[in-house]
């Protein structure tokens, strides 16, 4: 059986950060009580895509603009990803329109969670986006 979750820490995080208790306890359990590394890598993102390919959404928050030669904020809205277009063989986009990966450890990944979605935020020199699935 798995290790028990320290209820006091989970409740403290819930009260201070106002994050739903179910999410706090799951995150605490996965990162503190098991031997699983909590660092998000490209492999983590690929596994997330494989596990949720029929319920994936992408929200592009900023992208590189050739006219101004910089990354600019764009109108962001959640778009459903067509599961038939996903191709893990395409190195820099994984076949997902709007997702751009730089590679060579120059992509930065972080966990993302809000009231209706959960997933990962991706940031690099091409822009930033959020890859999520609905709860």
N, CA, C and O atoms as a GROMACS GRO file, in nm:
protein
  540
    1UNK      N    1   0.084  -0.118   0.000
    1UNK     CA    2   0.000   0.000   0.000
    1UNK      C    3   0.088   0.124   0.000
    1UNK      O    4   0.202   0.118   0.048
    2UNK      N    5   0.042   0.235  -0.050
    2UNK     CA    6   0.118   0.360  -0.057
    2UNK      C    7   0.130   0.427   0.078
    2UNK      O    8   0.063   0.389   0.173
    3UNK      N    9   0.215   0.525   0.085
    3UNK     CA   10   0.235   0.601   0.208
    3UNK      C   11   0.116   0.692   0.232
    3UNK      O   12   0.047   0.732   0.138
    4UNK      N   13   0.092   0.726   0.359
    4UNK     CA   14  -0.021   0.813   0.392
    4UNK      C   15   0.017   0.959   0.372
    4UNK      O   16   0.132   0.999   0.391
    5UNK      N   17  -0.081   1.039   0.332
    5UNK     CA   18  -0.063   1.182   0.309
    5UNK      C   19  -0.073   1.255   0.442
    5UNK      O   20  -0.163   1.226   0.521
    6UNK      N   21   0.017   1.350   0.467
    6UNK     CA   22   0.011   1.431   0.587
    6UNK      C   23  -0.105   1.529   0.573
    6UNK      O   24  -0.097   1.626   0.497
    7UNK      N   25  -0.213   1.504   0.646
    7UNK     CA   26  -0.337   1.582   0.632
    7UNK      C   27  -0.316   1.727   0.672
    7UNK      O   28  -0.376   1.815   0.610
    8UNK      N   29  -0.234   1.755   0.772
    8UNK     CA   30  -0.212   1.893   0.816
    8UNK      C   31  -0.152   1.979   0.706
    8UNK      O   32  -0.193   2.093   0.688
    9UNK      N   33  -0.055   1.926   0.633
    9UNK     CA   34   0.008   2.002   0.524
    9UNK      C   35  -0.092   2.025   0.412
    9UNK      O   36  -0.098   2.135   0.356
   10UNK      N   37  -0.169   1.923   0.377
   10UNK     CA   38  -0.267   1.937   0.270
   10UNK      C   39  -0.370   2.043   0.305
   10UNK      O   40  -0.404   2.126   0.221
   11UNK      N   41  -0.421   2.042   0.428
   11UNK     CA   42  -0.519   2.142   0.470
   11UNK      C   43  -0.460   2.282   0.473
   11UNK      O   44  -0.528   2.379   0.438
   12UNK      N   45  -0.334   2.294   0.515
   12UNK     CA   46  -0.269   2.425   0.520
   12UNK      C   47  -0.258   2.483   0.378
   12UNK      O   48  -0.288   2.600   0.357
   13UNK      N   49  -0.215   2.402   0.282
   13UNK     CA   50  -0.204   2.448   0.144
   13UNK      C   51  -0.342   2.486   0.090
   13UNK      O   52  -0.355   2.586   0.020
   14UNK      N   53  -0.443   2.407   0.122
   14UNK     CA   54  -0.580   2.436   0.077
   14UNK      C   55  -0.629   2.570   0.131
   14UNK      O   56  -0.685   2.650   0.057
   15UNK      N   57  -0.607   2.594   0.259
   15UNK     CA   58  -0.656   2.718   0.322
   15UNK      C   59  -0.581   2.841   0.273
   15UNK      O   60  -0.642   2.946   0.253
   16UNK      N   61  -0.451   2.830   0.254
   16UNK     CA   62  -0.370   2.945   0.213
   16UNK      C   63  -0.388   2.977   0.065
   16UNK      O   64  -0.404   3.093   0.029
   17UNK      N   65  -0.386   2.876  -0.021
   17UNK     CA   66  -0.386   2.899  -0.165
   17UNK      C   67  -0.523   2.886  -0.230
   17UNK      O   68  -0.537   2.920  -0.347
   18UNK      N   69  -0.623   2.838  -0.159
   18UNK     CA   70  -0.759   2.822  -0.211
   18UNK      C   71  -0.764   2.730  -0.334
   18UNK      O   72  -0.845   2.750  -0.425
   19UNK      N   73  -0.676   2.630  -0.337
   19UNK     CA   74  -0.676   2.532  -0.444
   19UNK      C   75  -0.768   2.417  -0.400
   19UNK      O   76  -0.764   2.378  -0.283
   20UNK      N   77  -0.850   2.363  -0.491
   20UNK     CA   78  -0.939   2.254  -0.451
   20UNK      C   79  -0.864   2.141  -0.382
   20UNK      O   80  -0.756   2.102  -0.424
   21UNK      N   81  -0.923   2.090  -0.275
   21UNK     CA   82  -0.858   1.992  -0.189
   21UNK      C   83  -0.816   1.866  -0.263
   21UNK      O   84  -0.710   1.810  -0.233
   22UNK      N   85  -0.896   1.820  -0.358
   22UNK     CA   86  -0.864   1.699  -0.433
   22UNK      C   87  -0.734   1.716  -0.511
   22UNK      O   88  -0.652   1.625  -0.514
   23UNK      N   89  -0.714   1.832  -0.573
   23UNK     CA   90  -0.594   1.858  -0.652
   23UNK      C   91  -0.472   1.872  -0.562
   23UNK      O   92  -0.365   1.820  -0.593
   24UNK      N   93  -0.488   1.942  -0.449
   24UNK     CA   94  -0.377   1.961  -0.355
   24UNK      C   95  -0.330   1.828  -0.302
   24UNK      O   96  -0.210   1.801  -0.300
   25UNK      N   97  -0.422   1.744  -0.259
   25UNK     CA   98  -0.381   1.616  -0.201
   25UNK      C   99  -0.317   1.525  -0.304
   25UNK      O  100  -0.222   1.454  -0.272
   26UNK      N  101  -0.366   1.526  -0.429
   26UNK     CA  102  -0.305   1.444  -0.534
   26UNK      C  103  -0.163   1.493  -0.564
   26UNK      O  104  -0.070   1.413  -0.572
   27UNK      N  105  -0.148   1.627  -0.582
   27UNK     CA  106  -0.015   1.682  -0.610
   27UNK      C  107   0.081   1.654  -0.494
   27UNK      O  108   0.195   1.614  -0.517
   28UNK      N  109   0.035   1.674  -0.371
   28UNK     CA  110   0.120   1.647  -0.254
   28UNK      C  111   0.160   1.500  -0.251
   28UNK      O  112   0.276   1.467  -0.227
   29UNK      N  113   0.064   1.413  -0.275
   29UNK     CA  114   0.092   1.271  -0.271
   29UNK      C  115   0.196   1.231  -0.376
   29UNK      O  116   0.289   1.156  -0.348
   30UNK      N  117   0.179   1.283  -0.498
   30UNK     CA  118   0.271   1.246  -0.606
   30UNK      C  119   0.411   1.303  -0.588
   30UNK      O  120   0.509   1.238  -0.624
   31UNK      N  121   0.421   1.424  -0.532
   31UNK     CA  122   0.553   1.487  -0.524
   31UNK      C  123   0.625   1.466  -0.391
   31UNK      O  124   0.748   1.470  -0.387
   32UNK      N  125   0.551   1.443  -0.283
   32UNK     CA  126   0.615   1.435  -0.152
   32UNK      C  127   0.622   1.294  -0.094
   32UNK      O  128   0.716   1.263  -0.021
   33UNK      N  129   0.528   1.208  -0.125
   33UNK     CA  130   0.523   1.078  -0.059
   33UNK      C  131   0.567   0.963  -0.148
   33UNK      O  132   0.571   0.849  -0.101
   34UNK      N  133   0.599   0.989  -0.271
   34UNK     CA  134   0.646   0.882  -0.359
   34UNK      C  135   0.786   0.917  -0.410
   34UNK      O  136   0.837   1.026  -0.384
   35UNK      N  137   0.844   0.826  -0.481
   35UNK     CA  138   0.978   0.849  -0.536
   35UNK      C  139   0.974   0.906  -0.676
   35UNK      O  140   1.075   0.906  -0.746
   36UNK      N  141   0.857   0.955  -0.719
   36UNK     CA  142   0.844   1.012  -0.853
   36UNK      C  143   0.907   1.151  -0.855
   36UNK      O  144   0.882   1.232  -0.766
   37UNK      N  145   0.988   1.177  -0.956
   37UNK     CA  146   1.045   1.311  -0.970
   37UNK      C  147   0.936   1.408  -1.010
   37UNK      O  148   0.851   1.374  -1.092
   38UNK      N  149   0.938   1.528  -0.955
   38UNK     CA  150   0.832   1.623  -0.986
   38UNK      C  151   0.872   1.719  -1.098
   38UNK      O  152   0.792   1.805  -1.135
   39UNK      N  153   0.992   1.707  -1.152
   39UNK     CA  154   1.033   1.796  -1.260
   39UNK      C  155   0.961   1.758  -1.389
   39UNK      O  156   0.958   1.641  -1.428
   40UNK      N  157   0.904   1.858  -1.454
   40UNK     CA  158   0.833   1.836  -1.579
   40UNK      C  159   0.932   1.845  -1.695
   40UNK      O  160   1.006   1.942  -1.707
   41UNK      N  161   0.932   1.743  -1.781
   41UNK     CA  162   1.022   1.738  -1.896
   41UNK      C  163   0.939   1.716  -2.023
   41UNK      O  164   0.817   1.700  -2.016
   42UNK      N  165   1.005   1.714  -2.137
   42UNK     CA  166   0.936   1.689  -2.263
   42UNK      C  167   0.871   1.551  -2.262
   42UNK      O  168   0.764   1.532  -2.319
   43UNK      N  169   0.934   1.454  -2.197
   43UNK     CA  170   0.874   1.321  -2.186
   43UNK      C  171   0.743   1.326  -2.109
   43UNK      O  172   0.648   1.255  -2.143
   44UNK      N  173   0.737   1.410  -2.006
   44UNK     CA  174   0.614   1.427  -1.930
   44UNK      C  175   0.504   1.484  -2.019
   44UNK      O  176   0.390   1.438  -2.014
   45UNK      N  177   0.538   1.583  -2.102
   45UNK     CA  178   0.442   1.645  -2.192
   45UNK      C  179   0.392   1.542  -2.294
   45UNK      O  180   0.273   1.535  -2.323
   46UNK      N  181   0.484   1.462  -2.350
   46UNK     CA  182   0.445   1.361  -2.448
   46UNK      C  183   0.352   1.256  -2.386
   46UNK      O  184   0.256   1.214  -2.450
   47UNK      N  185   0.380   1.215  -2.263
   47UNK     CA  186   0.294   1.119  -2.195
   47UNK      C  187   0.157   1.180  -2.169
   47UNK      O  188   0.055   1.113  -2.185
   48UNK      N  189   0.154   1.307  -2.130
   48UNK     CA  190   0.027   1.377  -2.107
   48UNK      C  191  -0.055   1.381  -2.237
   48UNK      O  192  -0.176   1.361  -2.234
   49UNK      N  193   0.010   1.406  -2.349
   49UNK     CA  194  -0.058   1.410  -2.478
   49UNK      C  195  -0.112   1.272  -2.514
   49UNK      O  196  -0.227   1.260  -2.557
   50UNK      N  197  -0.029   1.169  -2.498
   50UNK     CA  198  -0.074   1.032  -2.529
   50UNK      C  199  -0.193   0.990  -2.443
   50UNK      O  200  -0.288   0.930  -2.493
   51UNK      N  201  -0.188   1.022  -2.314
   51UNK     CA  202  -0.294   0.982  -2.221
   51UNK      C  203  -0.424   1.058  -2.241
   51UNK      O  204  -0.531   1.006  -2.209
   52UNK      N  205  -0.417   1.180  -2.294
   52UNK     CA  206  -0.535   1.266  -2.305
   52UNK      C  207  -0.564   1.312  -2.447
   52UNK      O  208  -0.628   1.416  -2.465
   53UNK      N  209  -0.519   1.239  -2.547
   53UNK     CA  210  -0.526   1.290  -2.685
   53UNK      C  211  -0.668   1.318  -2.734
   53UNK      O  212  -0.685   1.399  -2.825
   54UNK      N  213  -0.768   1.255  -2.678
   54UNK     CA  214  -0.906   1.281  -2.721
   54UNK      C  215  -0.971   1.397  -2.646
   54UNK      O  216  -1.083   1.436  -2.679
   55UNK      N  217  -0.903   1.452  -2.548
   55UNK     CA  218  -0.959   1.562  -2.469
   55UNK      C  219  -0.852   1.669  -2.445
   55UNK      O  220  -0.836   1.716  -2.332
   56UNK      N  221  -0.780   1.707  -2.549
   56UNK     CA  222  -0.672   1.805  -2.537
   56UNK      C  223  -0.712   1.940  -2.592
   56UNK      O  224  -0.781   1.950  -2.694
   57UNK      N  225  -0.668   2.045  -2.523
   57UNK     CA  226  -0.694   2.182  -2.566
   57UNK      C  227  -0.564   2.260  -2.561
   57UNK      O  228  -0.478   2.232  -2.477
   58UNK      N  229  -0.548   2.357  -2.651
   58UNK     CA  230  -0.430   2.442  -2.654
   58UNK      C  231  -0.474   2.588  -2.648
   58UNK      O  232  -0.565   2.630  -2.719
   59UNK      N  233  -0.406   2.663  -2.564
   59UNK     CA  234  -0.431   2.806  -2.555
   59UNK      C  235  -0.298   2.876  -2.579
   59UNK      O  236  -0.209   2.872  -2.494
   60UNK      N  237  -0.283   2.941  -2.694
   60UNK     CA  238  -0.161   3.014  -2.726
   60UNK      C  239  -0.172   3.152  -2.662
   60UNK      O  240  -0.266   3.226  -2.690
   61UNK      N  241  -0.075   3.187  -2.577
   61UNK     CA  242  -0.079   3.316  -2.508
   61UNK      C  243   0.010   3.420  -2.573
   61UNK      O  244  -0.022   3.539  -2.572
   62UNK      N  245   0.122   3.377  -2.630
   62UNK     CA  246   0.210   3.469  -2.701
   62UNK      C  247   0.284   3.391  -2.809
   62UNK      O  248   0.306   3.271  -2.797
   63UNK      N  249   0.323   3.463  -2.914
   63UNK     CA  250   0.396   3.398  -3.023
   63UNK      C  251   0.495   3.497  -3.086
   63UNK      O  252   0.483   3.619  -3.069
   64UNK      N  253   0.591   3.442  -3.158
   64UNK     CA  254   0.693   3.524  -3.221
   64UNK      C  255   0.634   3.596  -3.342
   64UNK      O  256   0.569   3.533  -3.425
   65UNK      N  257   0.658   3.727  -3.352
   65UNK     CA  258   0.608   3.808  -3.463
   65UNK      C  259   0.727   3.850  -3.549
   65UNK      O  260   0.818   3.918  -3.501
   66UNK      N  261   0.728   3.810  -3.675
   66UNK     CA  262   0.839   3.842  -3.764
   66UNK      C  263   0.848   3.991  -3.797
   66UNK      O  264   0.956   4.042  -3.824
   67UNK      N  265   0.735   4.061  -3.795
   67UNK     CA  266   0.734   4.204  -3.827
   67UNK      C  267   0.809   4.287  -3.722
   67UNK      O  268   0.880   4.381  -3.756
   68UNK      N  269   0.791   4.250  -3.595
   68UNK     CA  270   0.855   4.327  -3.488
   68UNK      C  271   0.978   4.257  -3.432
   68UNK      O  272   1.050   4.314  -3.350
   69UNK      N  273   1.003   4.134  -3.476
   69UNK     CA  274   1.117   4.055  -3.432
   69UNK      C  275   1.119   4.035  -3.281
   69UNK      O  276   1.223   4.044  -3.216
   70UNK      N  277   1.001   4.007  -3.225
   70UNK     CA  278   0.992   3.977  -3.082
   70UNK      C  279   0.867   3.894  -3.055
   70UNK      O  280   0.781   3.876  -3.142
   71UNK      N  281   0.859   3.845  -2.933
   71UNK     CA  282   0.742   3.768  -2.891
   71UNK      C  283   0.637   3.866  -2.841
   71UNK      O  284   0.665   3.951  -2.757
   72UNK      N  285   0.515   3.853  -2.894
   72UNK     CA  286   0.406   3.943  -2.856
   72UNK      C  287   0.286   3.863  -2.808
   72UNK      O  288   0.262   3.750  -2.852
   73UNK      N  289   0.212   3.922  -2.718
   73UNK     CA  290   0.090   3.862  -2.667
   73UNK      C  291  -0.014   3.854  -2.778
   73UNK      O  292  -0.029   3.947  -2.857
   74UNK      N  293  -0.086   3.744  -2.784
   74UNK     CA  294  -0.191   3.726  -2.884
   74UNK      C  295  -0.324   3.703  -2.813
   74UNK      O  296  -0.329   3.675  -2.694
   75UNK      N  297  -0.432   3.717  -2.889
   75UNK     CA  298  -0.564   3.691  -2.833
   75UNK      C  299  -0.570   3.542  -2.799
   75UNK      O  300  -0.560   3.456  -2.887
   76UNK      N  301  -0.586   3.514  -2.673
   76UNK     CA  302  -0.582   3.374  -2.632
   76UNK      C  303  -0.722   3.318  -2.608
   76UNK      O  304  -0.804   3.377  -2.538
   77UNK      N  305  -0.746   3.203  -2.667
   77UNK     CA  306  -0.869   3.129  -2.645
   77UNK      C  307  -0.837   2.980  -2.655
   77UNK      O  308  -0.743   2.940  -2.724
   78UNK      N  309  -0.913   2.901  -2.585
   78UNK     CA  310  -0.892   2.758  -2.579
   78UNK      C  311  -0.943   2.692  -2.707
   78UNK      O  312  -1.059   2.709  -2.744
   79UNK      N  313  -0.856   2.617  -2.774
   79UNK     CA  314  -0.894   2.546  -2.896
   79UNK      C  315  -0.876   2.397  -2.876
   79UNK      O  316  -0.773   2.352  -2.827
   80UNK      N  317  -0.977   2.320  -2.916
   80UNK     CA  318  -0.967   2.174  -2.908
   80UNK      C  319  -0.871   2.125  -3.016
   80UNK      O  320  -0.873   2.172  -3.129
   81UNK      N  321  -0.787   2.031  -2.978
   81UNK     CA  322  -0.688   1.974  -3.070
   81UNK      C  323  -0.746   1.850  -3.137
   81UNK      O  324  -0.800   1.762  -3.069
   82UNK      N  325  -0.735   1.843  -3.268
   82UNK     CA  326  -0.782   1.727  -3.343
   82UNK      C  327  -0.687   1.610  -3.316
   82UNK      O  328  -0.569   1.618  -3.350
   83UNK      N  329  -0.736   1.500  -3.254
   83UNK     CA  330  -0.647   1.389  -3.219
   83UNK      C  331  -0.584   1.319  -3.339
   83UNK      O  332  -0.481   1.253  -3.325
   84UNK      N  333  -0.644   1.333  -3.457
   84UNK     CA  334  -0.587   1.268  -3.576
   84UNK      C  335  -0.462   1.340  -3.627
   84UNK      O  336  -0.383   1.281  -3.700
   85UNK      N  337  -0.443   1.466  -3.589
   85UNK     CA  338  -0.327   1.543  -3.634
   85UNK      C  339  -0.206   1.528  -3.544
   85UNK      O  340  -0.095   1.566  -3.582
   86UNK      N  341  -0.225   1.473  -3.425
   86UNK     CA  342  -0.113   1.457  -3.331
   86UNK      C  343  -0.017   1.353  -3.386
   86UNK      O  344  -0.056   1.240  -3.417
   87UNK      N  345   0.111   1.391  -3.397
   87UNK     CA  346   0.216   1.302  -3.448
   87UNK      C  347   0.342   1.325  -3.366
   87UNK      O  348   0.409   1.427  -3.382
   88UNK      N  349   0.373   1.232  -3.279
   88UNK     CA  350   0.490   1.245  -3.190
   88UNK      C  351   0.621   1.244  -3.268
   88UNK      O  352   0.726   1.278  -3.213
   89UNK      N  353   0.617   1.206  -3.395
   89UNK     CA  354   0.738   1.204  -3.478
   89UNK      C  355   0.782   1.342  -3.524
   89UNK      O  356   0.897   1.360  -3.564
   90UNK      N  357   0.691   1.439  -3.520
   90UNK     CA  358   0.728   1.575  -3.559
   90UNK      C  359   0.794   1.640  -3.437
   90UNK      O  360   0.728   1.670  -3.338
   91UNK      N  361   0.922   1.661  -3.446
   91UNK     CA  362   1.004   1.698  -3.330
   91UNK      C  363   0.968   1.831  -3.265
   91UNK      O  364   0.964   1.839  -3.142
   92UNK      N  365   0.940   1.934  -3.342
   92UNK     CA  366   0.925   2.068  -3.284
   92UNK      C  367   0.782   2.114  -3.266
   92UNK      O  368   0.759   2.226  -3.220
   93UNK      N  369   0.683   2.030  -3.300
   93UNK     CA  370   0.544   2.069  -3.275
   93UNK      C  371   0.458   1.952  -3.230
   93UNK      O  372   0.345   1.971  -3.186
   94UNK      N  373   0.510   1.831  -3.241
   94UNK     CA  374   0.436   1.708  -3.209
   94UNK      C  375   0.306   1.698  -3.289
   94UNK      O  376   0.213   1.627  -3.250
   95UNK      N  377   0.301   1.770  -3.402
   95UNK     CA  378   0.185   1.767  -3.488
   95UNK      C  379   0.069   1.852  -3.440
   95UNK      O  380  -0.039   1.849  -3.500
   96UNK      N  381   0.089   1.929  -3.335
   96UNK     CA  382  -0.017   2.012  -3.278
   96UNK      C  383  -0.003   2.155  -3.332
   96UNK      O  384   0.097   2.220  -3.303
   97UNK      N  385  -0.100   2.204  -3.409
   97UNK     CA  386  -0.092   2.341  -3.461
   97UNK      C  387  -0.092   2.444  -3.348
   97UNK      O  388  -0.179   2.441  -3.261
   98UNK      N  389   0.006   2.534  -3.349
   98UNK     CA  390   0.016   2.637  -3.246
   98UNK      C  391   0.115   2.604  -3.136
   98UNK      O  392   0.154   2.693  -3.060
   99UNK      N  393   0.157   2.478  -3.127
   99UNK     CA  394   0.256   2.437  -3.027
   99UNK      C  395   0.394   2.439  -3.093
   99UNK      O  396   0.416   2.371  -3.193
  100UNK      N  397   0.484   2.516  -3.037
  100UNK     CA  398   0.620   2.524  -3.091
  100UNK      C  399   0.720   2.491  -2.981
  100UNK      O  400   0.719   2.553  -2.874
  101UNK      N  401   0.806   2.392  -3.008
  101UNK     CA  402   0.910   2.351  -2.914
  101UNK      C  403   1.045   2.384  -2.975
  101UNK      O  404   1.068   2.361  -3.094
  102UNK      N  405   1.135   2.436  -2.894
  102UNK     CA  406   1.267   2.474  -2.941
  102UNK      C  407   1.363   2.356  -2.931
  102UNK      O  408   1.446   2.335  -3.020
  103UNK      N  409   1.354   2.279  -2.824
  103UNK     CA  410   1.443   2.165  -2.802
  103UNK      C  411   1.572   2.206  -2.733
  103UNK      O  412   1.590   2.322  -2.695
  104UNK      N  413   1.661   2.110  -2.718
  104UNK     CA  414   1.792   2.131  -2.654
  104UNK      C  415   1.781   2.201  -2.518
  104UNK      O  416   1.859   2.292  -2.488
  105UNK      N  417   1.685   2.160  -2.438
  105UNK     CA  418   1.666   2.212  -2.301
  105UNK      C  419   1.633   2.361  -2.298
  105UNK      O  420   1.659   2.426  -2.197
  106UNK      N  421   1.578   2.415  -2.406
  106UNK     CA  422   1.542   2.557  -2.407
  106UNK      C  423   1.391   2.579  -2.399
  106UNK      O  424   1.342   2.690  -2.421
  107UNK      N  425   1.318   2.473  -2.367
  107UNK     CA  426   1.176   2.483  -2.340
  107UNK      C  427   1.158   2.474  -2.189
  107UNK      O  428   1.223   2.394  -2.123
  108UNK      N  429   1.070   2.556  -2.136
  108UNK     CA  430   1.044   2.556  -1.992
  108UNK      C  431   0.900   2.511  -1.969
  108UNK      O  432   0.807   2.568  -2.025
  109UNK      N  433   0.883   2.409  -1.886
  109UNK     CA  434   0.753   2.352  -1.859
  109UNK      C  435   0.717   2.373  -1.712
  109UNK      O  436   0.803   2.363  -1.625
  110UNK      N  437   0.590   2.404  -1.687
  110UNK     CA  438   0.541   2.414  -1.549
  110UNK      C  439   0.398   2.363  -1.543
  110UNK      O  440   0.326   2.364  -1.644
  111UNK      N  441   0.358   2.319  -1.426
  111UNK     CA  442   0.221   2.270  -1.406
  111UNK      C  443   0.123   2.386  -1.418
  111UNK      O  444   0.155   2.499  -1.382
  112UNK      N  445   0.004   2.356  -1.467
  112UNK     CA  446  -0.100   2.458  -1.480
  112UNK      C  447  -0.233   2.397  -1.435
  112UNK      O  448  -0.266   2.285  -1.471
  113UNK      N  449  -0.307   2.474  -1.356
  113UNK     CA  450  -0.436   2.427  -1.308
  113UNK      C  451  -0.526   2.547  -1.282
  113UNK      O  452  -0.483   2.644  -1.219
  114UNK      N  453  -0.649   2.542  -1.330
  114UNK     CA  454  -0.748   2.644  -1.296
  114UNK      C  455  -0.879   2.574  -1.262
  114UNK      O  456  -0.880   2.453  -1.238
  115UNK      N  457  -0.989   2.647  -1.261
  115UNK     CA  458  -1.117   2.590  -1.216
  115UNK      C  459  -1.168   2.478  -1.308
  115UNK      O  460  -1.234   2.385  -1.260
  116UNK      N  461  -1.140   2.486  -1.437
  116UNK     CA  462  -1.199   2.391  -1.530
  116UNK      C  463  -1.097   2.303  -1.603
  116UNK      O  464  -1.134   2.200  -1.660
  117UNK      N  465  -0.968   2.341  -1.602
  117UNK     CA  466  -0.868   2.266  -1.678
  117UNK      C  467  -0.746   2.235  -1.593
  117UNK      O  468  -0.721   2.299  -1.491
  118UNK      N  469  -0.670   2.136  -1.639
  118UNK     CA  470  -0.544   2.101  -1.574
  118UNK      C  471  -0.447   2.056  -1.684
  118UNK      O  472  -0.487   1.988  -1.779
  119UNK      N  473  -0.320   2.095  -1.671
  119UNK     CA  474  -0.222   2.060  -1.774
  119UNK      C  475  -0.088   2.125  -1.749
  119UNK      O  476  -0.041   2.132  -1.636
  120UNK      N  477  -0.025   2.174  -1.858
  120UNK     CA  478   0.110   2.228  -1.850
  120UNK      C  479   0.122   2.359  -1.927
  120UNK      O  480   0.060   2.377  -2.032
  121UNK      N  481   0.204   2.449  -1.874
  121UNK     CA  482   0.238   2.574  -1.943
  121UNK      C  483   0.374   2.552  -2.008
  121UNK      O  484   0.466   2.500  -1.946
  122UNK      N  485   0.386   2.594  -2.134
  122UNK     CA  486   0.509   2.576  -2.210
  122UNK      C  487   0.558   2.714  -2.251
  122UNK      O  488   0.484   2.793  -2.310
  123UNK      N  489   0.684   2.744  -2.220
  123UNK     CA  490   0.742   2.875  -2.248
  123UNK      C  491   0.878   2.856  -2.315
  123UNK      O  492   0.960   2.776  -2.270
  124UNK      N  493   0.902   2.931  -2.424
  124UNK     CA  494   1.031   2.928  -2.492
  124UNK      C  495   1.048   3.055  -2.574
  124UNK      O  496   0.968   3.148  -2.561
  125UNK      N  497   1.150   3.060  -2.658
  125UNK     CA  498   1.177   3.180  -2.736
  125UNK      C  499   1.076   3.201  -2.849
  125UNK      O  500   1.075   3.308  -2.911
  126UNK      N  501   0.992   3.103  -2.877
  126UNK     CA  502   0.889   3.117  -2.981
  126UNK      C  503   0.757   3.169  -2.923
  126UNK      O  504   0.668   3.207  -2.999
  127UNK      N  505   0.744   3.171  -2.792
  127UNK     CA  506   0.621   3.217  -2.729
  127UNK      C  507   0.584   3.131  -2.611
  127UNK      O  508   0.667   3.060  -2.555
  128UNK      N  509   0.457   3.138  -2.573
  128UNK     CA  510   0.409   3.057  -2.462
  128UNK      C  511   0.269   3.006  -2.492
  128UNK      O  512   0.192   3.071  -2.562
  129UNK      N  513   0.239   2.890  -2.439
  129UNK     CA  514   0.107   2.833  -2.457
  129UNK      C  515   0.075   2.742  -2.338
  129UNK      O  516   0.162   2.708  -2.258
  130UNK      N  517  -0.051   2.706  -2.329
  130UNK     CA  518  -0.096   2.618  -2.224
  130UNK      C  519  -0.161   2.496  -2.290
  130UNK      O  520  -0.252   2.512  -2.371
  131UNK      N  521  -0.115   2.377  -2.255
  131UNK     CA  522  -0.167   2.252  -2.307
  131UNK      C  523  -0.246   2.188  -2.193
  131UNK      O  524  -0.188   2.149  -2.092
  132UNK      N  525  -0.378   2.177  -2.209
  132UNK     CA  526  -0.461   2.133  -2.097
  132UNK      C  527  -0.563   2.028  -2.141
  132UNK      O  528  -0.584   2.003  -2.260
  133UNK      N  529  -0.624   1.968  -2.041
  133UNK     CA  530  -0.738   1.881  -2.059
  133UNK      C  531  -0.844   1.926  -1.960
  133UNK      O  532  -0.812   1.977  -1.852
  134UNK      N  533  -0.971   1.909  -1.995
  134UNK     CA  534  -1.079   1.949  -1.905
  134UNK      C  535  -1.092   1.848  -1.792
  134UNK      O  536  -1.073   1.728  -1.811
  135UNK      N  537  -1.124   1.899  -1.673
  135UNK     CA  538  -1.138   1.811  -1.555
  135UNK      C  539  -1.262   1.727  -1.565
  135UNK      O  540  -1.291   1.648  -1.475
   0.00000   0.00000   0.00000
